[in-house]
Amino acid sequence: MSTPAPKSSRPLPVLRALLDAIDRDILQLLSRRMAIVAEIATTKRQERIPIRDLDREREVLTDRVERAEALGLPGGVIEAIYRLLLLASRDRQAALRAEVPDEVTPRTVAILGGKGGMGQSMARLFGDLGHAVMIADVDTPLTPARAAATADVVIVSVPIRVTEELVREIGPHVRPDALLMDVTSIKEGPLRAMMESTEASVLGTHPMFGPGVHGFTGQRVVVCPGRGDEWRQWVVRSFRARGLLVTEATAAEHDRAMSVVQVLNHFQTQVLGLALARSGVSLKRSLEFTSPAYLLETYVAGRHFAQSPSLYGPIEMLNPRSAEVTGIFREAAAELAEVLERGDQGAFDAAFEEVRRFFGPEFTQEALEQSRFLVDRLVELTAGRSSDR
């Protein structure tokens, strides 16, 4: 039998005022914490230490949760708070250029398509490193050809469907001692076009993040070598100086991986969205029965369809392995549908076991922990909201 909470003799306005005072104290402490984070940023920059230290983050989270639970506080909530604090700390260090070296040889960087979302991200990235950035776009006085002839580094950041055409147009203008690189989501075709159209160094890159990210720290970028090892190393150093995680791969390896990471992932989201739209059950009604997992999947689908189809279409249609992975998806869907129709629990169990082996125990444990954290945060955010949406 639970013990009833003690009754308070103080009126509610007084109690709320006391909470306000404590919150102001907490904010003062957070301000002091951020001041120390700024000192850490200076030290890391001087000693060339990366912003993110996963071992240190795990140590902080474990310690704070243990201390919180010893004080009778909910460990999960305290973990969520400290994850946000750690994120804010990383962002603060990045804003203070903790991973940007002091001695940077200034280069002239031309971004073709620089007024687009990713073009603006690249302008910010290289501008933060101290380089002079030129923007050339369809409505700028500076033409792509003139920018390409002038710059040390020429970055092509235009829609996939016109990338190869622009590359072949400006490639001959790029100086032999310069670098020509792209940032498209497909690499084999653009990289081949760059190699064939210029004598300059060539590099294919694919930032694995959208233009709306708040910071670069912890984001991933794929680098596909073409020609010129010195420029490749310069780009990799530049990316790492801004806190990016760099994966190096051949163009073929990249497109193969993207057929799963992008094509298969987007395809299954689109199939889910179409099926939901055609199910005959309204979204509003389904959300009245929602589980956290269903809500999370629905948010992902809703976010996907909020974007422009002109963004996803080329990514999926132009990948050379799209037919292969969508075929695998159709076969898997048909196989599982048949298992359900037969009511074959043994076959159902076997499919589960096959996928469990694929994920492996280490990733499975990580998935359980991370998804539990996300689901808990989702429940907190949506708790108390009316089902009348």
C-alpha positions as CSV (number, residue, x, y, z in Angstrom):
1,M,0.0,0.0,0.0
2,S,1.5,3.3,-1.1
3,T,2.1,6.2,1.4
4,P,0.0,9.2,0.6
5,A,1.9,12.4,-0.4
6,P,2.3,14.8,2.5
7,K,-0.1,17.8,2.5
8,S,1.3,21.2,1.9
9,S,0.3,24.2,4.0
10,R,1.7,26.7,1.5
11,P,-0.6,28.0,-1.3
12,L,0.0,27.1,-4.9
13,P,1.2,30.6,-6.0
14,V,3.9,30.4,-3.3
15,L,5.0,27.0,-4.4
16,R,5.2,28.1,-8.0
17,A,7.3,31.2,-7.0
18,L,9.7,28.9,-5.2
19,L,10.0,26.7,-8.4
20,D,10.6,29.9,-10.4
21,A,13.5,30.8,-8.1
22,I,15.0,27.4,-8.3
23,D,14.7,27.4,-12.1
24,R,16.6,30.7,-12.2
25,D,19.4,29.2,-10.1
26,I,19.5,26.2,-12.6
27,L,19.8,28.6,-15.5
28,Q,22.7,30.4,-13.8
29,L,24.4,27.1,-13.3
30,L,23.8,26.2,-17.0
31,S,25.4,29.5,-17.9
32,R,28.4,28.7,-15.8
33,R,28.6,25.3,-17.4
34,M,28.6,26.8,-20.9
35,A,31.4,29.2,-19.9
36,I,33.5,26.2,-19.0
37,V,32.5,24.5,-22.3
38,A,33.9,27.6,-24.1
39,E,37.2,27.1,-22.3
40,I,37.2,23.4,-23.3
41,A,36.6,24.6,-26.9
42,T,39.7,26.8,-26.7
43,T,41.8,23.9,-25.3
44,K,40.6,21.4,-27.9
45,R,41.5,23.8,-30.7
46,Q,45.0,24.5,-29.3
47,E,45.7,20.8,-28.8
48,R,43.9,19.5,-31.9
49,I,41.4,17.4,-30.0
50,P,38.1,16.4,-31.7
51,I,34.9,17.9,-30.3
52,R,33.1,14.7,-29.7
53,D,34.4,12.1,-27.2
54,L,32.0,9.2,-27.0
55,D,33.8,7.6,-24.1
56,R,33.5,10.8,-22.1
57,E,29.8,11.2,-23.0
58,R,29.1,7.6,-21.8
59,E,31.0,8.3,-18.6
60,V,29.0,11.5,-18.0
61,L,25.6,9.9,-18.7
62,T,26.3,6.9,-16.5
63,D,27.5,9.0,-13.6
64,R,24.7,11.5,-13.8
65,V,22.0,8.8,-14.0
66,E,23.5,6.9,-11.0
67,R,23.7,10.1,-9.0
68,A,20.1,11.1,-10.0
69,E,18.7,7.7,-9.0
70,A,20.5,7.9,-5.6
71,L,18.7,11.2,-5.0
72,G,15.4,9.6,-5.9
73,L,15.1,11.2,-9.4
74,P,14.0,9.3,-12.5
75,G,17.1,8.1,-14.3
76,G,15.5,8.1,-17.8
77,V,14.5,11.8,-17.5
78,I,17.9,12.9,-16.2
79,E,19.5,10.9,-19.1
80,A,17.4,12.8,-21.6
81,I,18.3,16.2,-20.0
82,Y,22.0,15.4,-20.1
83,R,21.9,14.1,-23.7
84,L,20.4,17.6,-24.6
85,L,23.1,19.3,-22.6
86,L,25.8,17.3,-24.3
87,L,24.3,18.2,-27.7
88,A,24.3,21.9,-26.7
89,S,27.9,21.6,-25.6
90,R,29.0,20.1,-28.9
91,D,27.1,22.8,-30.8
92,R,28.7,25.5,-28.7
93,Q,32.2,24.1,-29.3
94,A,31.6,23.9,-33.0
95,A,30.3,27.5,-33.0
96,L,33.6,28.5,-31.3
97,R,35.5,26.7,-34.1
98,A,37.1,24.2,-31.8
99,E,38.0,21.9,-34.7
100,V,39.2,24.6,-37.1
101,P,43.0,24.8,-37.1
102,D,44.6,28.2,-36.7
103,E,46.9,27.8,-39.7
104,V,44.8,27.5,-42.8
105,T,46.1,28.3,-46.3
106,P,43.3,30.4,-47.8
107,R,41.8,28.9,-51.0
108,T,39.3,30.3,-53.5
109,V,36.3,28.0,-53.5
110,A,33.6,28.3,-56.2
111,I,30.2,26.7,-55.6
112,L,28.2,26.1,-58.7
113,G,24.6,26.1,-57.5
114,G,25.6,27.9,-54.4
115,K,22.2,29.4,-53.8
116,G,20.6,26.0,-53.3
117,G,20.3,24.4,-49.9
118,M,23.4,22.2,-50.1
119,G,25.3,24.9,-51.9
120,Q,24.7,27.2,-49.0
121,S,25.9,24.5,-46.5
122,M,29.1,24.0,-48.5
123,A,29.6,27.8,-48.5
124,R,29.2,27.9,-44.8
125,L,31.5,25.0,-44.2
126,F,34.4,26.3,-46.3
127,G,33.8,29.9,-45.3
128,D,34.1,28.9,-41.6
129,L,37.5,27.4,-42.5
130,G,38.7,30.8,-43.7
131,H,38.4,30.3,-47.5
132,A,37.1,32.8,-50.0
133,V,33.8,31.5,-51.3
134,M,32.3,32.5,-54.7
135,I,28.7,31.7,-55.6
136,A,27.6,31.0,-59.1
137,D,24.0,30.1,-59.9
138,V,21.5,30.6,-62.7
139,D,20.7,34.1,-61.6
140,T,24.1,35.4,-60.5
141,P,26.3,37.8,-62.5
142,L,29.2,35.3,-62.0
143,T,28.8,32.5,-64.5
144,P,29.7,28.9,-63.7
145,A,32.4,28.9,-66.5
146,R,34.1,32.0,-65.2
147,A,33.9,30.8,-61.6
148,A,35.4,27.4,-62.6
149,A,38.3,29.1,-64.5
150,T,39.2,31.3,-61.4
151,A,38.8,29.0,-58.4
152,D,41.2,26.6,-56.7
153,V,38.3,24.4,-55.8
154,V,35.2,24.0,-57.9
155,I,32.2,22.4,-56.2
156,V,29.2,21.3,-58.3
157,S,26.0,21.4,-56.2
158,V,23.1,21.2,-58.7
159,P,20.2,18.8,-59.1
160,I,21.3,15.2,-60.0
161,R,19.6,15.3,-63.4
162,V,21.8,18.2,-64.6
163,T,25.0,17.4,-62.8
164,E,26.8,15.6,-65.6
165,E,25.7,18.1,-68.2
166,L,27.1,21.0,-66.1
167,V,30.3,19.0,-65.3
168,R,31.0,18.5,-69.0
169,E,30.2,22.2,-69.7
170,I,32.6,23.6,-67.1
171,G,35.2,20.8,-66.8
172,P,37.4,22.2,-69.6
173,H,37.5,25.6,-67.8
174,V,38.9,24.2,-64.5
175,R,42.6,24.8,-64.1
176,P,44.8,21.7,-64.2
177,D,46.2,22.5,-60.7
178,A,42.7,22.9,-59.2
179,L,40.1,20.5,-57.9
180,L,36.7,19.7,-59.4
181,M,34.3,18.0,-57.0
182,D,30.6,17.3,-56.7
183,V,28.1,16.7,-53.8
184,T,25.5,14.6,-55.5
185,S,23.8,11.5,-54.1
186,I,25.0,9.3,-57.0
187,K,28.7,8.9,-57.7
188,E,29.5,6.6,-60.6
189,G,28.1,8.8,-63.4
190,P,29.2,12.2,-62.1
191,L,32.7,11.0,-61.2
192,R,33.1,9.5,-64.7
193,A,31.9,12.8,-66.2
194,M,34.4,14.8,-64.1
195,M,37.3,12.4,-65.0
196,E,36.5,12.7,-68.7
197,S,35.9,16.5,-68.9
198,T,38.9,18.0,-67.1
199,E,42.7,17.5,-66.5
200,A,42.3,18.8,-62.9
201,S,42.1,16.8,-59.8
202,V,38.7,15.1,-59.3
203,L,36.8,14.1,-56.2
204,G,33.3,12.8,-55.6
205,T,31.7,13.6,-52.3
206,H,28.2,12.9,-50.8
207,P,27.2,14.8,-47.6
208,M,24.9,12.4,-45.7
209,F,22.9,15.2,-44.3
210,G,20.4,17.7,-45.5
211,P,20.9,21.4,-45.9
212,G,18.8,22.2,-42.8
213,V,21.2,20.8,-40.2
214,H,22.1,23.1,-37.4
215,G,25.8,22.0,-37.2
216,F,28.3,19.8,-39.0
217,T,29.7,18.1,-35.9
218,G,29.0,14.3,-36.0
219,Q,27.5,14.4,-39.5
220,R,28.9,12.0,-42.1
221,V,30.2,12.6,-45.6
222,V,31.3,10.0,-48.1
223,V,34.4,10.7,-50.2
224,C,35.1,8.9,-53.5
225,P,38.6,9.3,-54.9
226,G,39.0,10.2,-58.6
227,R,42.3,11.9,-59.4
228,G,44.8,13.8,-57.3
229,D,45.7,12.5,-53.8
230,E,47.0,15.8,-52.5
231,W,43.6,17.6,-53.1
232,R,41.8,14.5,-51.7
233,Q,43.7,14.8,-48.5
234,W,43.0,18.5,-48.3
235,V,39.3,17.9,-48.6
236,V,39.3,15.2,-46.0
237,R,41.2,17.4,-43.6
238,S,38.8,20.2,-44.2
239,F,35.8,18.0,-43.5
240,R,37.3,16.6,-40.4
241,A,38.2,20.1,-39.2
242,R,34.5,20.9,-39.2
243,G,33.7,17.8,-37.2
244,L,32.4,15.6,-40.0
245,L,32.9,11.9,-40.0
246,V,34.5,10.8,-43.3
247,T,33.9,7.5,-45.0
248,E,36.1,6.8,-48.1
249,A,34.8,4.5,-50.8
250,T,34.9,3.9,-54.5
251,A,32.0,5.3,-56.6
252,A,30.7,1.8,-57.2
253,E,30.8,1.0,-53.4
254,H,29.0,4.2,-52.7
255,D,26.2,3.6,-55.2
256,R,25.8,0.0,-53.9
257,A,25.5,1.3,-50.3
258,M,23.1,4.1,-51.3
259,S,20.8,1.6,-53.0
260,V,20.1,0.3,-49.5
261,V,20.6,3.4,-47.4
262,Q,18.6,5.7,-49.7
263,V,16.7,3.8,-52.4
264,L,15.4,0.9,-50.3
265,N,14.7,3.1,-47.3
266,H,12.8,5.7,-49.3
267,F,11.0,3.0,-51.2
268,Q,9.7,1.3,-48.1
269,T,8.6,4.7,-46.7
270,Q,6.7,5.5,-49.9
271,V,5.1,2.1,-49.9
272,L,4.0,2.6,-46.3
273,G,2.6,6.1,-47.2
274,L,0.7,4.8,-50.2
275,A,-0.7,1.9,-48.2
276,L,-1.8,4.2,-45.4
277,A,-3.5,6.6,-47.8
278,R,-5.4,3.7,-49.5
279,S,-6.2,1.7,-46.4
280,G,-9.6,3.4,-45.9
281,V,-8.7,4.3,-42.3
282,S,-8.3,8.0,-41.7
283,L,-5.0,9.3,-40.2
284,K,-6.9,11.0,-37.5
285,R,-8.7,7.9,-36.5
286,S,-5.6,5.7,-36.6
287,L,-3.8,8.1,-34.3
288,E,-6.5,7.6,-31.7
289,F,-5.2,4.1,-31.4
290,T,-1.6,4.8,-31.9
291,S,1.3,3.1,-30.1
292,P,4.6,5.1,-29.8
293,A,6.2,2.9,-32.5
294,Y,3.4,3.5,-34.9
295,L,3.5,7.2,-34.2
296,L,7.3,7.3,-34.8
297,E,6.9,5.5,-38.1
298,T,4.1,7.8,-39.1
299,Y,6.2,10.9,-38.3
300,V,9.0,9.6,-40.5
301,A,6.5,9.0,-43.3
302,G,4.9,12.4,-42.9
303,R,8.3,14.1,-42.9
304,H,9.3,12.2,-46.1
305,F,6.2,13.2,-48.0
306,A,6.6,16.8,-46.8
307,Q,9.6,17.1,-49.1
308,S,9.6,17.6,-52.8
309,P,9.2,14.6,-55.0
310,S,11.8,16.1,-57.3
311,L,14.4,15.5,-54.6
312,Y,13.7,11.8,-54.0
313,G,12.8,10.8,-57.6
314,P,16.2,11.2,-59.1
315,I,17.9,9.6,-56.1
316,E,15.8,6.5,-56.6
317,M,15.4,6.4,-60.4
318,L,19.1,7.1,-61.3
319,N,20.8,4.8,-58.9
320,P,22.1,2.0,-61.1
321,R,21.0,-0.7,-58.6
322,S,17.5,0.6,-57.9
323,A,15.8,-2.2,-59.8
324,E,17.8,-4.8,-57.8
325,V,16.9,-3.6,-54.3
326,T,13.2,-2.8,-55.1
327,G,13.0,-6.3,-56.6
328,I,14.3,-7.7,-53.3
329,F,11.7,-5.6,-51.4
330,R,8.9,-6.9,-53.5
331,E,10.0,-10.5,-53.1
332,A,10.3,-10.1,-49.3
333,A,6.9,-8.5,-49.1
334,A,5.3,-11.2,-51.2
335,E,6.9,-13.9,-49.1
336,L,5.8,-12.5,-45.8
337,A,2.3,-11.9,-47.2
338,E,2.0,-15.5,-48.2
339,V,3.3,-16.6,-44.7
340,L,0.5,-14.5,-43.1
341,E,-2.1,-15.8,-45.5
342,R,-1.1,-19.4,-44.7
343,G,-1.0,-18.7,-40.9
344,D,2.4,-20.4,-40.9
345,Q,3.9,-19.5,-37.5
346,G,7.0,-21.7,-38.2
347,A,7.9,-19.8,-41.3
348,F,7.2,-16.5,-39.5
349,D,9.6,-17.5,-36.7
350,A,12.2,-18.5,-39.3
351,A,12.0,-15.1,-41.0
352,F,12.4,-13.4,-37.6
353,E,15.5,-15.5,-36.9
354,E,17.0,-14.7,-40.3
355,V,16.7,-11.0,-39.6
356,R,18.0,-11.3,-36.0
357,R,21.1,-13.0,-37.3
358,F,21.6,-10.2,-39.9
359,F,21.4,-7.5,-37.2
360,G,23.5,-9.4,-34.7
361,P,23.4,-9.1,-30.9
362,E,25.5,-6.0,-30.6
363,F,23.4,-3.8,-32.9
364,T,20.2,-5.4,-31.6
365,Q,21.1,-4.3,-28.1
366,E,22.0,-0.8,-29.3
367,A,18.7,-0.6,-31.2
368,L,16.8,-1.6,-28.1
369,E,18.5,1.1,-26.0
370,Q,18.3,3.9,-28.6
371,S,14.7,3.2,-29.7
372,R,13.6,3.0,-26.0
373,F,15.1,6.4,-25.4
374,L,13.4,7.8,-28.5
375,V,10.1,6.3,-27.7
376,D,10.2,7.6,-24.1
377,R,11.0,11.1,-25.4
378,L,8.1,10.8,-27.9
379,V,5.7,9.8,-25.1
380,E,6.8,12.7,-23.0
381,L,6.3,15.2,-25.9
382,T,2.8,13.8,-26.9
383,A,1.5,13.0,-23.4
384,G,-1.7,14.9,-22.6
385,R,-2.3,16.0,-26.1
386,S,-5.9,15.7,-27.3
387,S,-6.7,13.0,-29.8
388,D,-8.8,15.6,-31.7
389,R,-6.1,16.6,-34.1
